[in-house]
Amino acid sequence: MIFQSEEDEENLVPVGSEGLPTAISSLAGRELLLRNILDTKKDSYTDLQSYKVYVATWNVNGQSPGSICLRDWLIRTTEPPHIYAIGFQELDLSKEAFLFSDSPREKEWLNSVKRSLHPGAKYRKLELIRLVGMMLIIFVKDDIHKSIHHHSVVGEYVGTGLLGKMGNKGGVAVRFDLEETSICFVNCHLAAHVEEFQRRNQDYSQITSRLIFNTRNGPRHIRNHDQIFWFGDMNYRINPTALEAEKAKSLIKHGRYKEVLKFDQLRDQMREGKVFHGFTEGEISFRPTYKYDINSDNWDSSEKNRSPAWCDRVLWKGENISQIDYVSVGQYKLSDHKPVASLFEAKIKVMNHPKYRKVYEDALKWLDKEENKCLPQVLVEIPGSDLLPHSNRNEIHFGRVKFLETIRKSFVVRNIGQVFGPWALNQVFWIFVDSAVASIYMPKDTP
């Protein structure tokens, strides 16, 4: 294999030098090492290809879509996106939704979404997963469907609500491999109430630790993906002790969003490193998405007089992702939340087959070389006077042996390889040895 440096060669295999002989000696271990080498060298045999990813989230407050058209929410460009990831929260607030897996709201909103996808392309539903009121639907363009490794498509969910387990809060997620890039979408609904920001932090931690995808290649957490898109009703509010509701409304009325966002709980918690480590959020240039009186654009007029807040957010993590826009769509009034959408350009690693074959062949050659190094090699040293002209140096010749005559021969078995060399001497009834089985020291360890 061609390496830029010795360090490059050492970094190929995430196994210590002591563990390499064990790993390489079995077929399963060899396959694992080969897979690790190819993963490590992936950048050398892949090219980047641009895909448009459309992420949308809406807390619908248990409402039915009725005859509403969702195109103003789901279509924002003339060019159709390659992937849609659409998340709902509070899809169904009925008691039955907690008790039964089926909900009529699921089909209603699914059909409404299907009717509102970009007309410039044909889409397939890749996956749908729902936990009580949280639902995530993934659609992909028909022409990229074949580029997805379908055994890699897995949906999972975690409830963090009542008793820390119920599905009124938590997260639903879908992961898959597109070409040579692993992608994960997470739709969440975190704990409510302005003072419960620490509980929201806890919900985030529970989702990241408990949500595990069982894939063909073993279990994977959310963090084990090249690109992650995390969105939903995160429920973080404006710190009420730092900015009163009426003052916040006045600033928002004059478009002074940045002054209000200085007191945003989510940004505070991210700055302190308590949630969403390594995630990015784009600039917010839209009105808060919560809380509105139903069927209006008026702020909460109830006795609670809740302060406006950007509860509904879209974050991302990973390389080769750039956000194109980040908006809220204010004309929808059936919920106390406004829907949010964000369009991304994601550069996906696509295999270059000639380059891959070269890397694969070089990896096999390297493994063969390492496997040969790991083969035990021993040398039997026999005094020269005892050798016959035709003898093999690993043969001990006793010459003519007479009945009841004792003949002794001494020899040295020396390890000349790079690993421990176990050895054994087959014993027959008329040959006696002091030690028939032993393990030879490495040369540097010889006492």
MODAHU-V358231 format. One record per residue. SS is DSSP state (a for helix, b for strand, c for the rest). BURIAL is # if it has 24 or more other ideal C-beta (glycine too) atoms within 12 Angstrom, else .. Layout:
BEGIN
ss = {SS & SS}
burial = {BURIAL & BURIAL}
END
This chain:
BEGIN
ss = {c & c & c & c & c & a & a & a & a & a & c & c & c & c & c & c & a & a & a & a & a & a & a & a & c & c & a & a & a & a & a & a & a & a & a & a & a & a & a & a & c & a & a & a & c & b & b & b & b & b & b & b & b & b & b & b & b & b & b & c & c & c & c & c & c & c & c & c & c & c & a & a & a & a & c & c & c & c & c & c & c & c & b & b & b & b & b & b & b & c & c & c & c & c & a & a & a & a & a & c & c & c & c & a & a & a & a & a & a & a & a & a & a & a & a & a & c & c & c & c & c & c & b & b & b & b & b & b & b & b & b & c & c & b & b & b & b & b & b & b & b & a & a & a & a & a & a & b & b & b & b & b & b & b & b & b & b & b & b & c & c & a & a & a & c & c & c & c & c & b & b & b & b & b & b & b & b & b & c & c & b & b & b & b & b & b & b & b & b & c & c & c & c & c & c & c & a & a & a & a & a & a & a & a & a & a & a & a & a & a & c & b & b & b & b & c & c & b & b & b & b & c & c & c & c & c & b & b & b & b & b & b & b & c & c & c & c & b & c & c & c & c & c & c & a & a & a & a & a & a & a & a & a & c & c & c & a & a & a & a & a & c & c & b & a & a & a & a & a & a & a & c & c & c & c & c & c & c & c & b & c & c & c & c & c & c & c & c & c & b & c & b & c & c & c & c & c & c & b & c & c & c & c & c & c & c & c & c & b & c & c & b & b & b & b & b & b & b & c & c & b & b & b & b & b & b & b & b & b & c & c & c & c & c & c & c & c & c & b & b & b & b & b & b & b & b & b & b & b & b & b & c & a & a & a & a & a & a & a & a & a & a & a & a & a & a & a & a & a & a & a & a & a & c & c & c & c & b & b & b & b & b & c & a & a & a & c & c & c & c & c & c & c & c & c & c & c & c & c & c & c & c & c & c & c & c & c & c & c & c & b & b & b & b & b & c & c & c & c & c & b & b & b & b & c & c & c & c & c & c & c & c & c & c & c & c & b & b & b & b & c & c & a & a & a & c & c}
burial = {# & . & . & . & . & . & . & . & . & . & . & # & # & . & # & . & . & . & . & # & # & . & # & # & . & . & . & . & . & # & . & # & # & # & . & # & # & # & # & # & # & # & . & # & # & # & . & . & . & . & # & # & # & # & # & # & # & # & # & # & # & # & # & . & # & . & . & # & . & # & . & . & # & # & # & # & . & . & . & # & # & # & # & # & # & # & # & # & # & # & # & # & # & . & . & . & # & . & . & . & . & . & # & . & # & # & . & # & # & # & . & # & # & # & . & # & # & # & . & . & # & . & # & # & # & # & # & # & # & # & # & # & # & # & # & # & # & # & # & # & # & . & . & # & . & . & # & # & . & . & . & # & # & # & # & # & # & # & # & # & # & . & . & . & . & . & # & # & # & # & # & # & # & # & # & # & # & # & # & # & # & # & # & # & # & # & # & # & # & # & # & # & . & # & . & . & # & . & # & # & # & # & # & # & # & # & # & # & . & # & # & . & # & . & # & . & . & . & . & # & # & # & # & # & # & # & # & # & # & # & # & # & # & # & # & # & # & # & # & # & . & . & # & . & # & . & . & # & # & . & # & # & . & . & . & . & # & . & . & # & # & . & # & # & # & # & # & # & # & # & . & . & . & . & # & # & . & . & # & # & # & # & . & # & . & # & # & # & # & # & # & # & . & . & . & . & . & . & # & # & . & . & . & . & . & # & # & # & # & # & # & # & # & # & # & # & # & # & . & # & # & . & # & # & # & # & # & # & # & . & . & # & . & # & # & # & # & # & # & # & # & # & # & # & # & # & # & # & # & # & # & . & . & . & . & # & . & . & # & # & . & # & # & . & . & # & # & . & . & # & # & . & . & # & . & . & . & # & . & # & . & . & . & . & . & . & . & . & . & . & . & . & . & . & . & # & . & . & . & . & . & . & . & . & . & . & . & . & . & . & # & . & # & . & # & . & . & . & # & # & # & . & # & . & . & . & . & . & . & . & . & . & . & . & . & . & . & . & . & # & . & . & . & . & . & . & .}
END
